[in-house]
Amino acid sequence: MRCGHEPTTGTYYEVLEGGTGPGAVLMIHGGGATGACFRADLEGRPGWADLLAARGHTVWVADWPGCGRSGNRVLTDIDYGDVVEGHRRLLRDVIGVPVVVVCHSMGGAVTWQLVEHERDLVAGVVSVAAAFPGNLSSPSQVLGEEGSVTTVRFVDSGTVFVVDRSRGYLYEDDYIYRQGIATSRRFPMALVDRMRAGLVALPPKMLLQRMGVLPGLPAVQDTTGFQGLGVRLIAGSEDPAHTLAIERATSDLLSQWGADAEVVWLPDRGIDGNGHFLFFEDNAAEVLDVVAEQIAAVSVR
């Protein structure tokens, strides 16, 4: 394994050399996480990144600019544009070869920007319960404003967020139990505290952008890069922010732009009961088999 920082944006990255296998993968985490979520499960066993490397992939894992191990940035100044720029520079200036992007949660909106602006370096996309482009965003319900604090009910899940724009946001119980775990029958509830111990503060502007309270959830302006791109959207049955209807709407939009986009609904594969944190759930290895299959599908074009 090698690691380093992209010098302009401070983006921390790791690369796990997979030898002469089937191609490179870039994994983009979601809000409140770091690349560590792909390195180990909640009991310390090898995570998805390590297991993909063991299958022969060279795997790149990054922390968002200003988050986790990425340095030299003020967290409250970070917005989606900064995270997009960090990953664009990582792709262009550090990786420099086409990758399949595997994105999770809020990392999805970053990924669609990579397709728009760095298409020659994006071989395909495997979205794992990941956010749609800003073109589909709907404003959430603002319940109150007091000073720097905004209280929001997220339109996609009904979760209430209390976001103080003067400091990094740490997930509250309402998110952890209503949206992150929700009705998952696969999440190891005895290990909730272990998951929370690994979560970090996320930029408050980004969270408000994701919920449509602030403008800036990146929308695709030039759809040319989506022509012929292989995209697979993987989601489980118990994720209230990534229902089958939401994933189909995303797939339909990407297909309209010319992508070869398909929803991979885990229950259709006989894999039932998964929530949002699929890489931490008790059948993570089974879900990874689906992820690996879809990496291969979008790579061979």
C-alpha positions in Angstrom: 0.0 0.0 0.0 1.1 3.6 -0.8 -0.4 6.8 0.6 0.0 10.5 0.2 -1.7 13.9 -0.2 -2.7 15.7 -3.4 -0.8 18.9 -2.7 -3.3 21.5 -4.0 -6.4 20.4 -2.2 -4.8 18.4 0.6 -6.8 15.3 -0.4 -5.4 12.2 1.3 -5.3 9.0 -0.7 -4.2 5.4 -0.4 -3.5 2.9 -3.2 -3.7 -0.8 -2.7 -1.8 -2.5 -5.5 -3.7 -5.4 -6.9 -1.2 -6.7 -9.3 -2.1 -7.6 -12.9 -5.8 -7.8 -12.3 -8.9 -6.4 -14.1 -8.3 -2.7 -13.7 -8.2 0.2 -11.3 -11.0 1.3 -9.0 -11.5 4.6 -7.1 -13.7 4.4 -4.1 -15.4 7.6 -2.9 -17.0 7.6 0.6 -20.1 9.4 1.8 -20.7 12.1 4.4 -19.4 11.6 7.9 -17.2 8.7 6.8 -13.6 8.5 5.5 -11.9 6.1 3.2 -11.4 3.9 6.2 -15.0 2.7 5.8 -13.7 0.7 2.8 -10.6 -0.7 4.6 -12.2 -2.7 7.4 -15.5 -3.9 8.7 -16.8 -3.1 12.2 -14.9 -6.1 13.6 -11.6 -5.2 12.0 -11.7 -7.7 9.2 -10.5 -6.6 5.7 -13.0 -4.2 4.1 -14.2 -3.9 0.5 -11.1 -2.1 -0.8 -8.7 -4.7 0.5 -10.9 -7.5 -0.8 -11.1 -6.0 -4.2 -7.3 -5.6 -4.2 -7.1 -9.3 -3.3 -9.2 -10.0 -6.4 -6.6 -8.2 -8.5 -7.8 -4.7 -8.7 -5.6 -1.7 -8.0 -7.8 0.3 -5.6 -7.6 4.0 -4.8 -9.3 5.2 -1.6 -9.5 8.9 -0.6 -10.7 11.1 2.2 -12.7 14.2 1.2 -10.7 17.5 1.2 -10.9 18.9 4.8 -12.2 15.6 6.2 -10.5 12.7 7.9 -6.8 12.6 7.1 -7.0 15.3 4.4 -5.3 18.4 5.6 -4.8 22.2 5.4 -8.5 23.1 5.0 -11.1 24.7 7.2 -14.0 22.3 7.5 -16.8 24.9 7.6 -15.5 26.5 4.4 -15.8 23.2 2.4 -18.6 22.7 0.0 -19.4 20.2 -2.8 -17.3 22.2 -5.3 -14.2 21.7 -3.1 -14.7 17.9 -2.8 -15.3 17.7 -6.6 -12.1 19.6 -7.2 -10.1 17.4 -4.8 -11.2 14.2 -6.7 -10.7 15.8 -10.1 -7.1 16.6 -9.2 -6.6 13.2 -7.7 -7.8 11.6 -10.9 -5.8 13.9 -13.2 -2.6 14.5 -11.3 -2.1 11.4 -9.2 -4.0 8.4 -10.6 -3.7 9.4 -14.3 -5.3 6.2 -15.7 -9.0 5.3 -16.2 -10.8 4.0 -13.2 -14.2 2.5 -12.3 -15.6 4.8 -9.6 -17.3 3.0 -6.8 -19.2 5.7 -4.8 -21.3 5.7 -1.7 -24.0 8.1 -0.4 -23.0 11.8 -0.7 -20.1 10.7 -2.9 -22.5 10.1 -5.7 -23.0 13.7 -6.6 -19.2 14.1 -6.7 -18.9 11.1 -9.1 -21.3 12.5 -11.7 -19.1 15.6 -11.9 -16.1 13.4 -12.6 -18.0 11.9 -15.5 -18.9 15.4 -16.8 -15.4 16.9 -16.5 -12.9 14.0 -16.5 -14.6 11.4 -18.7 -11.4 10.1 -20.2 -10.4 8.9 -16.7 -13.8 7.4 -15.8 -14.2 3.9 -17.2 -17.5 3.2 -15.5 -19.5 3.9 -12.3 -20.8 1.6 -9.6 -23.1 3.6 -7.3 -23.7 2.0 -4.0 -26.7 3.7 -2.4 -25.2 7.0 -3.7 -26.7 10.4 -4.3 -28.1 11.5 -7.6 -27.0 14.5 -9.6 -28.3 17.9 -8.5 -30.5 17.8 -11.5 -33.0 15.7 -9.5 -32.7 17.5 -6.2 -35.8 18.6 -4.3 -35.7 21.1 -1.4 -36.2 19.6 2.1 -38.4 21.2 4.7 -36.7 23.9 6.9 -38.3 23.6 10.3 -36.5 26.5 11.9 -33.6 28.9 11.8 -31.8 30.4 14.8 -28.5 32.1 14.3 -26.2 29.7 12.6 -28.4 26.7 13.3 -30.8 25.3 10.7 -33.3 22.5 11.5 -34.3 20.5 8.4 -36.5 17.5 7.7 -34.9 15.7 4.8 -37.4 15.2 2.0 -36.2 11.7 1.0 -36.3 10.0 4.4 -38.1 12.2 6.9 -35.0 12.4 9.1 -34.5 15.6 11.1 -31.1 17.3 11.0 -30.0 20.1 13.3 -27.1 21.7 11.4 -24.9 24.4 12.9 -23.0 26.1 10.0 -20.3 27.4 12.4 -18.9 23.9 13.1 -18.6 20.4 11.6 -21.7 18.3 11.7 -21.7 14.9 13.5 -24.6 12.5 12.8 -27.4 12.6 15.4 -29.4 9.7 16.6 -32.3 10.5 14.3 -30.0 10.0 11.3 -28.2 6.9 12.6 -31.4 5.0 13.5 -34.0 6.5 11.2 -32.0 6.7 8.0 -28.6 5.1 8.2 -29.7 1.8 9.8 -33.5 2.3 9.6 -35.2 -1.1 9.2 -32.1 -3.0 8.1 -32.1 -6.6 9.2 -28.4 -6.9 8.3 -26.8 -4.3 10.4 -25.1 -5.7 13.6 -26.8 -3.5 16.2 -24.4 -4.6 18.9 -21.7 -2.7 16.9 -23.4 0.7 16.5 -21.0 2.4 18.8 -18.0 1.0 16.8 -19.5 2.5 13.7 -20.0 5.9 15.4 -16.5 5.8 16.7 -15.2 5.9 13.2 -17.5 8.7 11.9 -16.1 12.2 11.5 -17.5 15.7 11.3 -18.7 16.6 7.8 -18.8 20.0 6.2 -22.2 21.6 7.2 -22.5 23.4 3.8 -22.3 20.1 2.0 -25.0 18.6 4.1 -27.3 21.5 3.5 -26.5 21.4 -0.2 -27.4 17.6 -0.3 -30.7 18.4 1.3 -31.5 21.2 -1.1 -31.5 23.9 1.6 -28.4 25.6 0.1 -27.8 25.7 -3.6 -24.8 23.8 -4.8 -25.6 20.1 -5.0 -23.7 19.7 -8.3 -25.9 19.4 -11.3 -24.6 18.1 -14.7 -24.6 20.8 -17.3 -22.9 19.0 -20.2 -24.2 15.5 -20.5 -21.8 14.5 -23.4 -19.6 12.4 -21.1 -22.4 10.0 -20.2 -22.8 8.7 -23.8 -22.0 5.0 -23.7 -20.9 5.1 -20.0 -21.6 1.9 -18.0 -23.4 2.8 -14.7 -24.9 0.4 -12.2 -26.9 1.6 -9.2 -26.9 -0.9 -6.3 -29.2 -0.5 -3.4 -30.9 -2.6 -0.7 -34.5 -2.9 0.4 -34.3 -1.0 3.8 -32.6 2.3 2.8 -35.3 5.1 3.0 -33.1 7.5 1.0 -32.4 5.0 -1.8 -35.7 3.4 -2.5 -36.3 1.5 -5.7 -38.3 4.5 -7.0 -35.4 6.9 -6.3 -32.8 4.7 -7.9 -35.0 4.2 -11.0 -35.4 7.9 -11.3 -31.6 8.3 -11.3 -31.2 5.5 -13.8 -33.8 7.0 -16.1 -32.1 10.4 -16.0 -28.6 8.9 -16.8 -30.1 6.8 -19.5 -31.7 9.9 -21.1 -28.1 11.3 -21.2 -26.9 8.3 -23.1 -25.5 6.1 -20.3 -25.9 2.4 -20.2 -27.5 2.7 -16.7 -29.2 -0.1 -14.8 -30.6 -0.5 -11.2 -29.2 -3.5 -9.4 -31.9 -4.0 -6.7 -30.4 -6.5 -4.2 -33.7 -8.2 -3.4 -33.9 -9.2 -7.1 -30.7 -11.1 -6.4 -32.2 -12.8 -3.4 -30.3 -10.5 -1.0 -32.9 -8.9 1.3 -32.9 -6.7 4.3 -29.9 -4.3 3.6 -29.8 -0.7 4.7 -27.5 2.2 3.8 -24.1 1.0 5.3 -23.8 -2.1 3.2 -20.1 -2.5 3.7 -20.7 -2.8 7.5 -23.6 -5.2 7.4 -23.4 -8.9 8.1 -23.6 -9.9 4.5 -21.1 -7.4 3.2 -19.1 -10.1 1.5 -22.2 -11.2 -0.5 -22.9 -7.6 -1.5 -19.3 -7.2 -2.5 -19.7 -10.1 -4.9 -22.4 -8.0 -6.6 -20.2 -4.9 -6.6 -17.3 -6.8 -8.2 -19.6 -8.3 -10.8 -20.8 -4.8 -11.7 -17.3 -3.4 -11.8 -16.5 -6.0 -14.4 -19.8 -5.3 -16.3 -19.1 -1.5 -16.7 -15.4 -2.1 -17.4 -16.0 -4.4 -20.4 -17.4 -2.1 -23.1 
